[in-house]
Amino acid sequence: MDVEEVGGWQIGARLGSGGFGQVFEASKAGGPRCVAKFVPKLPGAQRELLFAGMANVRNVVPVLETLETEEHHVLIMPRANRSLSDQLRVGTAFDDSLEALVDIATALVDMDGNIVHRDLKPDNVLLYQDHWCLADFGISRYVEASTATDTFKDSMSAFYAAPEQWRLERATSATDIYAFGIVAWELFGGRRPFLGTTREELREMHLHSIPESLQISPRLAALIDECLYKAAGARPSAANVLARLQSITSEPSSTARTRLATANLAVVAERAQAAEEASRAVTEAERRTALFGVSQLAHSRFSDQLKSVIEADAPSAAVRSRDGATWTAQLGSASIGISEPFPFDGVSWGGEEGPVFDVIAVSTISIVLEASQHGWDGRSHSLYYCDAQIEGQYGWFELAFMSSPFYGGGRASRVPFALDPGDDAAKALRRGMDVVQLAWGPSKVGAEEEAAFVERWIDWFALASQSELREPTRMPEQFHVDPWRQ
């Protein structure tokens, strides 16, 4: 940046930069040592967001003057002695760690319910006038309000971001408490609690991992652990944090109090474990919901392709929507239809364990004969949106089932037939013989396979409409693939 002077302030060497701006030396004749922070003007974000609500908050680095250039808001602030990040880099014991936490908690108390910092970290905690004070007070709120925040999508401080920030949920006062817990753990642990090397690793850790309890005063360890609960609503309030910190600093310990605090720490650890499991459940539900949305789009693609071919080549076919079906088509003595996909939870296979692959969504495609031939009225195939071939790679797969000839029992009206995920399907999808056997697939129904899928089903539909479709006496082995991943 080539700015040398703003509003009478001489801009000197760059001192550092963060996700939301750059900091430079700033001086004015006869004035104190200061810094100038240049914050880009973002479309949709109002300047007032940088300053609103700060007047009555203790332990905040003040803004002495506000200026503007064509592209930036410029905040003139006093130059602090050092940052908490500088203190941590020294690598020696920090005897005033507890006092620093009290100072930060004091600011959080004044902010609670009104202002959220959103980016609390050691770089933004500065020693000013013998107190550890928060800086960059309104920057993240200003950026959050911008209509161009995608430009700053990597500016979240990954080592300190709360689970709700990783999920792109609204930040609250509890978000600052989580970051406070990370800073506190770092002060007493000598390192950050989560040491992932990529954003993906850090996201997984913040969402699901529980840092080890520090070998410090049980009362302080329990407080830090509570601040790091995954569920925002379970974290203590700023006032509770400050009161407990002040109690720890002012009251002498005793054997009984230490024993009680140790017992409390064990309870906190149990709750943290429960919170981790709940967080994993939320993340898994989000994953499955997202995949189900993708499955619906992919399903509509090959379903619409099949329907469009029927409408083009058999214009006399009656094509209509029906409850529970994407569409059905009637031609002569036969009808064909595909059901709407429905989500599957991945675990409800009945009394038996399911296959090794993960099923997200289920649909059925069927051809039904109007005049049943000796009790046989057509065929149905299952469509599973799953990762049947390669773990973690999802797509639609076509499967069909049949009754084993080695077992007695009633004869199915459709051969082969469809099965939703359940006990019978699970038995068929495992190795070995059982009452129900796999008759077809799983064969993929992807972009490359759509043409063959459509061709096969319109051929069967054409035969069925002329009463020429016959019950198969043998399943075509060329379509049968091993459903068990090695």
N, C-alpha and C positions, 0 to 999 in steps of 0.2 A: 504494500500500500504506500502511495507516494504523498500522503498528507504530512506536511511539516508544521502547520499551525492551524488551530481551530479556536475561535473565540478568544484570542489572546493567549492561549496555552500553546507552548512549544512542545511538539510531539517528538520524542526521542526514540531510543532503541526499543525493539519489540521484546517484551518480557515473557510472553507465552501466548498460548491460544487454547481455546476449548471448543466444544461442539458448536457454540453459538456466538463466537466472536473472538477478537484478538485484543491483547492487552499491551499497552506501550507506556514507556516513561512519559510523564507530563510535568511541565514546570512553567511557572510564571514568576516574573521578577518579584523578589521579596516574599514569595509564597512558599508553603511547605512542600515536601516531597509528595507527589501524587502519581496516580496512574490514570490512564484514559482507556476505557474499554469501548471498542467499536463494535456495535451490534448491528448487523445488516437490517435494513428496513424490509420487512416481509409483507407481501400483499395479504390483506385481511386481518393483520395483527395491529392493534391500536397501541400507540406509544404509551398511553397511560397504564397499560398492563405492566410495564416495567417498574412502576413506582407505587401502584395502588396498594394501600393497606399497610405500608411499612412504617408509618410514623410512630406507632406505639409499640413496636416490637423491639424488645431488648436484645442485645448481643447480635446486632446486624451491622455490617460495614456500611456507613452512611454514603449516600450519593451527594457530593458537594455541589455539583453543577451539572446541568444537562444541556448538551449542544447537538447540533446536527450538521452533517454534510449532505451532499446530494444522495448518497447511497447508505448512510449509516446514522444511527443515533449514537451519540458519544456520551458516556457516563464518566464524569470526573470523580474519583474516589481517593481517599487518603491511602498512602502506601503502607501496608501492614508490615510487621516485623518478619513474619514467615507464615507459611501455610502448615496445616497439619500434615500434609503430604511431605513437606520438607522435613518435618520432625520425624516422620516414620522412616525417611530415607537415611537418617543419621545412623540407624541400626543399633542404637543403644537403648537401654531401658528408659521409658518416659515416666518419670515419677509423678507427673501431674495428669496422668490419664484420666483419673476419676474426676478431677476438677474440670478437665476439658469436656467430659461428658455432661457434667452439671451445666456448664455454660451453653452447650448446644441444646440440651433439654429445655433450658429456660427460654430460648428463642422459640422452640417448638411449642411450648405452652402458650406463648403469646400469639402464635400463628394458628393454633388448633381451632378448627371449625371455620376459619376465615380464609386462610391462605395455605397453599401447598407449594413447597419448594420444588419438588419433583426431581431434583438433581443433587441431593445431598451426598457429598463425598469429601475425602480429605483435601482435595484441591480447592474446594469451595468453603473451607473452614480456615479462617485467618486469625492470627494473633494480633489484636488491635487494642491498644490502651489496656493491656494486661488481661484481656478477656478473649476467649476463643469465640469468634463471631462468624455468622453466615454471610457469604458473599454470593454474587450472581442471583440475587433474591427473586427477581421477576423474569429472568431470562427464559427459563424453560416454559413458564406460563405464556409468555409472549410468543414463543415459537409454536407452542401447542395450539394457539388460536389462529395461526397462520393458515391461509389456504394453500400454501406451498410446503407443507411440512414433510412431504415425501422427499424433498431436497435434503432434509436433515434426518432421514430414517436411521442412519447409523450413529447419530449423536447421543443416543441413550447410553448412559454410563453402565456398560454391561456388568461390571463387577459389583455394582451397588443397586441394580434395578430390581424392584419387587416383582413377585410373580404376576400381579395384575398388570404391570407394565409390559411384561413379555406377552401377555395375552391381549394386549392393546385395549385394556379396559380403562375406565376412568381412574385417574390418580386421586387419592384422598389423603387426609392427614396420616392414616395408617401406612401409606406408601413411604412417607418420610420416616416413620418409626422403624420400618424394615431397614431402610438405608442407615439409620442411626444404629441399629443392631449390627449391621455389617461393619460400620466404622468402629464400634465398641469392640467387636470380636477381633478386629485387626489391631487395635491398640493393645489389647491384652494377650493376643495370640502371636503377635510378631509377624503375621502375614495375613493375607485375605483368607476367609474361610473356604471360598470356592476358587480353584486354581485352573479352571478350564483354559485351553489355549485358543478356542474358537468361539464365536457367538453361539453356535449350535450347542456346544458342550456347556457353556455357561447357562444357556436357556434351560437345558435339561436339569442342571444342578439347582438353579434357583426355583424351578418348578417342583422338583422332586427330592432333592438330596437334603439330608439333615447334617449340619456341621457338628463335629464332635464338641462335647461340652468342655469348656476351658477348665483347667486345673487351678481355679482361683477361688475366692470366697464363694461358697454355695449360693448365697443370696444374690451376688452379682452375676454369677454364671446363670442362675435361673432367670434373672431379668433379661439378660442378653438373649437366652434361648427363646423366651416369650416374644421378644421383639422380632424374632426370625420365624415365627409361625407362618405357614404358607397361606392360611386363610386370613385375610385382612381384618375381619371382624373379631378374630381371636387375639389380636395383638393388644397390648396395654395402651391406654391413652397417654398423651404427653404428660399430663398432670400426674398420673400414676407413676410414670417413669421418673419424673423429677423428684417426687416425694420419696420414692424408694432409694434413689441415689443419695439424696440428702440424709436419709436415715442411715445408710451404709457409711457415709463419711463422718457422721456425728456421734453415733452410738457405739460404745465398746462392745466387742463380741463376748460370748460366754459359751461354755460347753453345751448347755441346753439349747441356746439359740442356733449354734452351729449344727447340732444334731437335727433340729427342726428344719433348718434351711436345707440340709442335705436330703431329708425326706421329701421336701417340697421339690427339690431339683429332680428327683426320680419321677414325680408326678408330671412335671413339666416335660420330661423326656418322653413319657408315655403319650402325652397329648401331642407332642411334636410328631411322633410316629403316626398317630392317627391322622394328623393333618397332612402328612406326606401321602398316606394312602388315599385320602380324600382328593388331594390334588392330582394324583395319578388317575383317579377315576374321572375327574373333570376333563383332564387332557385326553384320555382315551375316548370319552364321549365326543369331544370336539373333533378328534381325528375321524371317528366313524361318521359323524354328521357331514364333515367335509367330503369324505369319500362317497357317501350316499348321494350327495349332490352331483358329484362327477358321474356316478353310475346312472343317474336319471338322464343326464345329457347324452351319454353313450348309448343308452337303451333307446332313446327317442330317435337316434340316428339310424340304427338298423331297422327299427320298427317302422319308421316313416319310409325307409327305402323299400321294404317289403310291401307296404300298403300302396306306394306309388306305382310299383310294377303291376300289382293286381288291378288298380284303377286304369292303368294304361292298356294292358293286354286283355283285360276282361271287364270292359265298361258296363256290362249287364250285371255284374256282381253288386249286391247290395252291401255297401260299406257304411257302417255306422258305429258311433260310440256307444258303449254300454257300461253300466256300473261295474267297477272293478276291472274293466278292460281298457287298454289303450284304444283298441278298435276291434271290430269283428267284420268279417266279410262272408256273405252267403252266396254260393254259386251252385246251382243245381241241387244235388242232394247232400251237399257238404258245407261246413262252415270252418273258417280258420280264425284264430284270435290270439292276441298277446295280452297278458294281464299287466296291469300297472306294477312296477317294482315296489316292493315294500322292504323296509329295513329289517335286518336280523342282528341280534345283539352279539353274535359270535360265540355264545356259550350255551345257549338253551337247546342242546341236542337231545334232551330227554334223559333216559337212564344210562346212556352210554356216552363215552367220550367221543367227541367229534373227530374229523380227519385232521391231518396236520396243517391244512390250509385254512385261511381265515375268510369267512363268508360275511360280506357287508350287506348285500341286497339280493332279493330273490324275485323271479318272475317265472311265468309259465307260457309256453306256446303250445297250442293244441289244434288238431284237426278232428272234427267230430262228424261222424256219419249220421245222416238222418234216419236211414234204415239200417238197423243193427244187423250185422252178419254173424249169426250163430252166437250172439251175446257179445261180439266184439264191435265197438262203435268208434274206433279211431285210435289215435296215438297222441301222447302228450310228452313234451320234453321240459325239463327244468332248465332255467337259466339262472346261474349263480354269478354274482359279481364278487370275485374272490382272487386270491393269489395262488391258484392251483399249480402253476408251473414253477415260478420263481418267487421265493419269499419276498414280500413287500412290493411286488409288481402286480397291480390289480387290473382286472379286465373282466368282461363277460365271458362265461364258459357255458357250453351246452352239455347237459347230462340227461340220461334217461335210465330207467330202472326196469327190472323184470323180476318175476318170482322165480326162485330156484326150482329146476325140474326135480331136484332130489328131495323136496319137501312137499307134503300135501297141503291142502288148504284151498280156499276159494279161488276161482279163476278171475283175473282182472278183466274189466270191461274194455280197458285200453292197454294195448301192448305195442311198444313199451309205454311206461307211464311216468309221470312227474312226481317228485316228492319234495316237499319243503324240508329244510333242515330239521331233523328229529332223529328218534331212535332208529327207525328203519333205514333212513338214509345213511346214518353213521355206520351201521353194520355193513351196508353195501360198499361203503367207501373205505373200509378197512380190508386188509389182506385176509384171505381165507374164505370159506364157504359159509353162507348163512341163508336165512329164509328169503331175503331180498338180495339180488345181485345187480351190479352195475352193467347196464346193457349198452351204454353209449357214452363216450367221452371220458373225462372232460375234454371237449374240443373248443378251442378259443373262437370267440365271435368278435374279432377286432376289425380294424379298417381293411386289413389285407384279406380277411376271411369272409367279409360281408357278402361278396358276390356269390361265393359257393353256398353260404347259408341261405341266401334268398333263392338261388336256383333250386336248391334241394326242396325247400318248402313250397315253392310254387308248383314244382313238379308233382309232389304228393297231393297238393290241393287240386290240381287239374285231374289227377287220377281219381281222387275221392269224389269230385263233382260228377264224374261219369260212372260212379260205383265200381271203379276198377282198382281202387286201392285195396290191397290184401294184407291180412295180418301176417307180419313177418314170422317165418319159421326159424330164422337164424339171424343173429345180430351181426351187422357188417363189421368185422374185426379191424378193418383199416381205419375206423374212426375211434377205436378203443385205445386210450393211452393210459399209462400207469399214473393213477392219481396221487401217488405217494412220492413226495420229494425225497430225494436221497440225501 
